[in-house]
């Protein structure tokens, strides 16, 4: 891999977008590398969580202009369709990973880059990070499930303000709205994300079951309480038996 790095330590994978010369803007090739990184993570039983970060002080500046220009030139062209699908597929791959995911967001997260951050289970952001929808600014309809991702994280009003009205927000405001768990000084963001991931990395088998249950129940769409009870029953009984077995060993 040349523009996506994956380093695994103590059950936590750190996935780095490594194209700082363009503020980690996503190309088709980079999207394929991101998918491959999560294929590797999911194939390993010793990983319970993943942190997604950007290099060079930026999270992700969105889709590379070459991808956007190709789509604009002929939106119905087969290659243009495949290239857009590749970008969207990378968000979906992160969101469907078997492990819990945390985005460590520093600097700008623009358009597709904001989608990538929102595809994770949890976000830690720098207070001065810039969350920029960007679509309205360039006269393009949002894509990648942008409204769904915003609404599931922070509700309808926040989704309208950011996605529909195109409001840029900083990390501090993102945390106030519920788009991020915590806003911190820039230098503390990645360590905090790694610290959050560490307990899940310490018990990957349990972490993967918890992650699956969390997503089924939390949605979208959300799960009714009685259905949630049944979703949790099997994994919880597995964990009881494992605990008893460990005690008797």
PEBEL-V626414 format. One record per backbone hydrogen bond with DSSP energy under -1.0 kcal/mol. CO is the residue of the C=O (numbers start at 1). NH is the residue of the N-H. Records with the same first field share a line. If there is no record, write none. Layout:
CO: NH ; NH
This chain:
3: 18
5: 16
7: 14
9: 12
11: 48 ; 49
12: 9
13: 51
14: 7
15: 53
16: 5
17: 55
19: 22 ; 24
20: 23
22: 25
23: 61
26: 64
27: 31
28: 32
29: 33
30: 34
31: 35
32: 36
33: 37
34: 38
35: 39
36: 40
37: 41
38: 42
39: 43
41: 44
48: 100
49: 13
50: 102
51: 15
52: 104
53: 17
55: 58
60: 110
62: 26
64: 67 ; 68
65: 69
66: 70
67: 71
68: 72
69: 73
70: 74
74: 77
77: 81
78: 82
79: 83
80: 84
81: 85
82: 86
83: 87
84: 88
85: 89
86: 90
87: 91
88: 92
89: 93
90: 94
91: 95
92: 96
94: 97
100: 50
101: 122
102: 52
103: 124
105: 126
107: 130
108: 59 ; 60
109: 132
110: 113
111: 115
112: 116
113: 117
114: 118
115: 119
117: 120
122: 103
123: 181 ; 182
124: 105
125: 184
126: 129
127: 172
129: 171
130: 109
131: 169
132: 111
134: 138
135: 140
136: 139
145: 149
146: 150
147: 151
148: 152
149: 153
150: 154
151: 155
155: 159
156: 160
157: 161
158: 162
159: 163
160: 165
161: 167
169: 131
170: 174
171: 175
172: 176
173: 177
174: 179
182: 125
184: 127
185: 188
186: 189
188: 192
189: 193
190: 194
191: 195
192: 196
193: 197
194: 198
197: 201
198: 202
203: 207
204: 208
205: 209
206: 210
207: 211
208: 212
209: 213
210: 214
211: 215
212: 216
213: 217
214: 218
215: 219
217: 223
224: 228
225: 229
226: 230
227: 231
228: 232
229: 233
232: 236
233: 237
234: 238
235: 239
236: 240
237: 241
238: 242
239: 243
240: 244
241: 245
242: 246
243: 247
244: 248
